[in-house]
Structures are given as C-alpha cells and as structure tokens.
Amino acid sequence: MKTVTAANRIAQAPRTRSAWKRRVVRNRYMYLMILPGLIYFLVFKYLPMWGLIISFQDYVPFQGILHSPWVGFKQFNRLFTDPDFWGIFRNTLSLFLLNIVFYTPVPIVLAIMLNEVAHPFFKRIVQTIVYIPHFLSWVIVVSISFVMLTLDGGIVNEMLRYFGFGEINFLLDSAYSRPLYILQTIWREAGWGTIVYLAAIASIDPGLYEAARMDGAGRFRQIWHITFPAIRSVVIVLLILRIGSVMDHSFEHVFLLINSMNRQVMDIFDTYVFTAGVQQGQYSYTTAVGFFKSFIGLALVMLSNWLARRFGEEGVY
C-alpha cells in the first residue's frame, strides 16, 4: 500500500510543477506588476538588514563590516545602562500613547461625518480642505505654529492679552510641547487618514441603511449599528499597524520642535540616534538602538495581532 502511495506522489509531482508553470504563464502580467514592489522591498528593506551586524561590533568605517572587531552585546549593555535611556524611552512611549488616544479617533469621526454630508459639491470642498495640510512639509506646519504662538506678535498671545489673560510661552514651556505636537499631527494628518475609512464606508451595502430607515432608525442609530461595525475590522488593522510603530515618530517633526527648554520631554529615540550616530559618529551604538526599536515594534505587532484574533477579529495576518 505504501509503495502505491509513494508511486502516486512521484506521478503527481510533475503534474503539480506543470500546473504551477501554466498558472505562472497565464498570470504573467500580474506577476510582472508585482515585480517592482518585490525589487523595492528587497533593495530598500531587506538588504539594509545586513547592516544590523555592526550593532555587534565596534564598527570602524576604514575597516568595514568584515574587519571591524566583534564585541557581542556590548552596545546593547551600554544602551540599557545609559542614564538617558529611560527618559528617552518614556518620552517616546508618551508621544505614542498621546497619538493613540487623541489622534486615532479623529480620522474615524471625520470620515463618518463626511459620509453623512449629502451635498456632493460641499462634500468635495470639505474633503479638499482637510486633505491639503497633508501636502505641507513639517517645516511649514511648525513655522505656521511658530508665527501664531510666538510672544512677539503671535495672534494667540495677542488674543490672550486682549481678553486680559497673561502671555504664554508655548514654544519654550515644556508643558505645552507634547500638546502642540499632537495638535500639529491632527491638523496635518487627520484629513488624509480618512481616506481608508471612507473607502470602507463606501463598500457598505446601501440596502442596510434603507432597511434601517424602514425600521425607524435615525442617523445616529444607523451609524452605531451599521457604519461603525462595518469599518471595525479596518480600524483594528490600522491600529495594529500603528502599534508596530510605537518607537517610530516623525523625526523631522520632533527635531523642529525640540529645543534646550523642552528637550527633557521631547527627546526621543529618533533624535537621540541622530545626535549620537550622525553628529558623534557612534554607528554601532545607534544601530543597536535601531535594532531595539525594531524588535519592540515587531513584538507588539505580533502581540496585538494575536489579541485581535483571540477576540474574533481578522488581524493583519
């Protein structure tokens, strides 16, 4: 019996390879469309991983990766015993949590509100207005904030003075640095973040809304019982992907906001890597910092995906 089964497997193998070749030939244009994406990820995402090796070396540029001395986990030990480590870790985590709590709901609410706009022309105008800030660089966004908040003629402090309140130094007082960071993020990215949610809402069967209206459901009940459950899986997937970037923030944004007065609350791993790696040339040490960030992000993505599937959601894989 075993001999017959093995013979069948040997006979089926060429047929399987032949069917695979026919499938590739039949879908050759689809595979050609995938090819640029594969090349991009191989060249810019996977090949650079080779550079992680220097986090286990005392890398010397003139000796190269192959001839630099190996030091094991010395760079990681240095990272975890660095007196600045926990402060930077706390700042990075704080900005991430503020993003999750205050930024994440905004695109969802904005997309639902845009979906409720009945007049197509007005809807397109509003969408255009909320999308535009995404195309402004962080330099322009931070500059606009600077002009509005400066003590020297800024409109916000002029209004505070007009109504009898005292001046507030928003740009140098560390208490306002994180709220300012979140507000700038919401203003620039919330409109652009609605695109995925609007696409998910557009895929909802209109018959569900019609049936709900016939049953007497108002707009809020339709949103709560139809719209929100329909986009829940999209919200979960995007949340998991955002959790994966827990240690990553926009370097340019934070770098433009940081100064000597708010460094204790705004210095994050990205700015620390720039200071230690680019300005001081500590390549091995800053690569170890990047390795640590990536490991934490990967672990949190796997954990959050497991939790999502555990509670009946689809997850990202």
C-alpha positions in Angstrom: 0.0 0.0 0.0 2.9 2.3 0.9 4.6 1.5 -2.4 1.4 2.5 -4.3 1.1 5.8 -2.3 4.8 6.7 -3.0 4.3 6.0 -6.7 1.3 8.2 -6.8 3.2 11.0 -5.2 6.0 10.7 -7.7 3.5 10.7 -10.6 1.7 13.8 -9.2 4.9 15.8 -8.6 5.5 16.6 -12.4 1.8 17.3 -12.9 1.9 19.8 -9.9 5.0 21.5 -11.3 3.4 21.7 -14.8 0.2 23.2 -13.4 2.3 25.7 -11.5 4.2 26.7 -14.7 0.9 27.1 -16.5 -0.5 29.2 -13.8 2.6 31.5 -13.9 2.4 31.8 -17.7 -1.4 32.5 -17.5 -0.9 35.3 -14.9 2.4 36.5 -16.2 1.2 40.2 -16.4 0.1 40.1 -12.8 3.5 38.8 -11.7 5.2 41.5 -13.7 3.1 44.1 -11.9 4.3 42.6 -8.6 7.9 42.6 -9.6 8.7 46.3 -9.0 7.3 46.1 -5.5 9.3 43.0 -4.8 12.5 44.7 -6.0 11.8 47.7 -3.9 11.4 45.7 -0.7 14.5 43.6 -1.5 16.7 46.5 -2.2 15.5 49.1 0.4 14.0 46.9 3.2 15.8 43.5 3.3 19.3 44.2 2.0 19.8 47.0 4.6 19.2 44.5 7.3 22.7 43.3 6.6 23.9 46.5 8.3 22.4 45.3 11.7 25.6 43.3 12.1 27.5 46.4 13.1 25.4 46.6 16.3 27.5 43.6 17.5 30.8 45.3 16.5 32.9 48.3 17.3 32.4 49.4 13.7 35.3 51.3 12.1 34.5 52.8 8.7 38.0 52.3 7.4 38.0 48.6 8.3 34.5 47.9 7.1 31.9 45.3 8.4 34.1 42.3 7.6 37.2 43.5 9.5 35.7 45.5 12.4 36.2 43.9 15.9 33.3 41.9 17.3 32.1 42.9 20.8 29.0 40.8 21.4 26.2 42.6 23.3 28.4 45.4 24.5 26.4 48.1 22.6 23.1 46.8 24.0 24.5 46.8 27.5 25.6 50.3 27.0 22.1 51.3 25.8 20.3 49.8 28.8 22.7 51.3 31.3 22.7 54.7 29.7 21.3 57.2 32.3 19.3 58.9 29.5 17.7 55.6 28.3 14.6 55.6 30.5 14.0 59.3 29.9 14.1 58.8 26.1 12.0 55.6 26.4 9.4 57.4 28.5 9.2 60.3 26.0 8.9 58.0 23.0 6.2 56.0 24.7 4.3 59.1 25.9 4.1 60.6 22.4 2.9 57.2 21.1 0.1 56.9 23.7 -1.0 60.5 23.1 -1.1 59.7 19.4 -3.3 56.6 20.0 -5.6 58.4 22.4 -6.1 61.8 20.7 -5.2 61.3 17.1 -6.6 57.8 16.2 -10.3 58.6 16.8 -10.2 61.8 14.8 -9.9 60.3 11.2 -12.7 57.8 12.1 -15.1 60.5 13.3 -14.2 62.8 10.4 -14.8 60.0 7.9 -18.2 59.2 9.4 -19.1 62.9 9.4 -18.0 63.3 5.8 -20.1 60.3 4.8 -23.1 62.0 6.3 -22.7 65.1 4.1 -25.5 64.8 1.5 -24.5 67.5 -0.9 -21.7 66.2 -3.2 -20.2 69.6 -4.1 -20.0 70.6 -0.4 -18.6 67.2 0.5 -15.8 67.5 -2.1 -14.9 71.0 -0.9 -14.6 69.8 2.7 -12.5 66.8 1.7 -10.2 69.0 -0.3 -9.7 71.4 2.7 -8.9 68.6 5.1 -6.6 66.8 2.7 -4.4 69.9 1.9 -2.4 70.1 5.2 -1.0 66.6 4.4 0.9 68.0 1.4 2.6 70.7 3.6 6.0 69.7 5.0 6.6 69.7 8.7 8.8 72.8 8.2 5.8 74.8 7.0 3.5 73.4 9.7 5.9 74.1 12.5 6.6 77.6 11.0 2.9 78.4 10.9 2.6 77.4 14.6 5.7 79.5 15.4 4.2 82.6 13.8 0.8 82.1 15.6 2.3 81.3 19.0 5.3 83.5 19.4 5.3 86.1 22.1 6.4 88.7 19.6 3.1 89.5 17.8 1.7 86.0 17.6 -2.1 86.0 17.1 -2.7 83.6 20.1 -0.9 85.7 22.6 -2.3 88.9 21.2 -5.8 87.5 21.8 -4.8 86.4 25.3 -3.6 89.9 26.0 -6.8 91.4 24.5 -9.0 89.4 26.8 -6.9 90.2 29.9 -5.0 87.0 30.2 -1.3 86.7 30.7 1.1 85.7 27.9 2.0 82.0 27.5 5.4 81.0 26.0 4.0 78.0 24.1 7.3 77.4 22.2 9.7 77.3 25.2 7.5 76.0 28.0 7.9 72.2 28.1 4.3 71.7 29.5 2.9 72.7 26.0 5.4 70.8 23.8 3.5 67.5 23.7 0.0 69.0 23.2 1.5 71.2 20.5 3.0 68.1 18.8 -0.4 66.3 18.9 -2.4 69.2 17.6 0.0 69.7 14.7 -0.2 65.9 13.9 -4.0 66.0 14.0 -4.2 69.1 11.8 -1.8 67.7 9.2 -2.7 64.1 9.1 -6.4 63.6 10.2 -7.8 64.5 6.8 -5.5 62.2 4.9 -6.2 59.4 7.4 -9.9 59.5 6.5 -9.3 58.0 3.0 -9.1 54.4 4.1 -12.2 54.8 6.3 -14.2 56.5 3.6 -13.3 53.6 1.2 -14.5 51.1 3.8 -17.7 53.1 4.4 -18.4 53.3 0.6 -18.3 49.5 0.4 -21.3 49.1 2.8 -24.5 47.9 1.2 -26.9 50.8 0.9 -29.7 48.3 1.4 -28.7 48.0 5.1 -29.4 51.8 5.6 -32.7 51.5 3.7 -33.8 48.6 5.8 -32.8 50.5 9.0 -34.7 53.6 7.9 -37.8 51.5 7.3 -37.4 50.1 10.8 -37.4 53.7 12.1 -33.7 54.0 12.9 -32.3 57.6 13.0 -28.9 58.7 11.7 -27.1 58.0 14.9 -28.5 54.5 15.2 -27.6 53.8 11.6 -24.0 55.0 12.3 -23.8 52.9 15.5 -25.3 49.7 14.2 -24.3 49.7 10.5 -21.4 52.1 9.8 -19.2 51.5 12.8 -19.5 47.7 12.8 -18.7 47.7 9.0 -15.4 49.6 9.5 -14.4 47.9 12.7 -12.0 45.4 11.1 -10.3 48.3 9.2 -9.9 50.2 12.5 -8.4 47.1 14.1 -5.9 46.5 11.3 -4.8 50.2 11.2 -4.5 50.2 14.9 -2.3 47.1 14.9 -0.1 48.7 12.2 0.2 51.9 14.3 1.1 49.9 17.4 4.0 48.5 15.3 5.4 52.0 15.0 5.3 52.6 18.8 9.0 53.6 18.8 8.9 55.5 15.5 7.8 59.1 15.3 8.3 61.7 12.6 12.0 62.6 13.2 11.6 65.9 11.2 8.6 66.9 13.2 10.1 66.3 16.6 13.5 67.7 15.5 11.9 71.0 14.5 10.0 71.3 17.8 12.8 70.3 20.2 15.0 73.0 21.9 17.1 73.3 25.0 14.0 74.1 27.2 11.8 71.1 26.2 14.5 68.5 25.5 13.7 66.6 28.7 10.1 65.8 27.4 10.7 65.8 23.6 14.0 63.9 23.2 13.0 60.5 21.6 15.0 57.6 20.1 15.0 59.1 16.6 16.5 62.4 17.7 18.9 60.5 20.1 20.1 58.3 17.1 20.6 61.5 15.0 22.7 63.1 17.8 24.8 60.1 18.7 25.0 58.4 15.3 25.2 61.2 12.7 26.8 64.0 14.8 29.1 62.0 17.0 29.8 59.0 14.7 28.7 56.2 17.1 27.4 54.0 14.3 27.5 50.6 16.2 25.7 52.1 19.2 23.0 53.8 17.3 22.4 50.7 15.2 21.8 48.8 18.4 19.3 51.5 19.3 17.5 51.0 16.0 17.6 47.2 16.5 16.0 47.6 19.9 13.2 49.8 18.4 12.5 47.3 15.6 12.4 44.4 18.0 9.9 46.2 20.3 7.7 47.1 17.3 7.7 43.6 15.9 6.9 42.1 19.3 4.0 44.5 19.8 2.6 43.8 16.3 2.6 40.1 17.0 1.1 40.5 20.4 -1.7 42.9 19.2 -2.4 40.7 16.2 -2.7 37.7 18.5 -5.1 39.6 20.8 -7.2 40.7 17.9 -7.6 37.2 16.6 -8.2 36.0 20.1 -11.2 38.3 20.3 -12.6 37.3 16.9 -11.1 39.9 14.6 -9.2 39.2 11.4 -5.9 40.8 12.3 -3.2 41.6 9.7 -2.0 38.0 9.1 
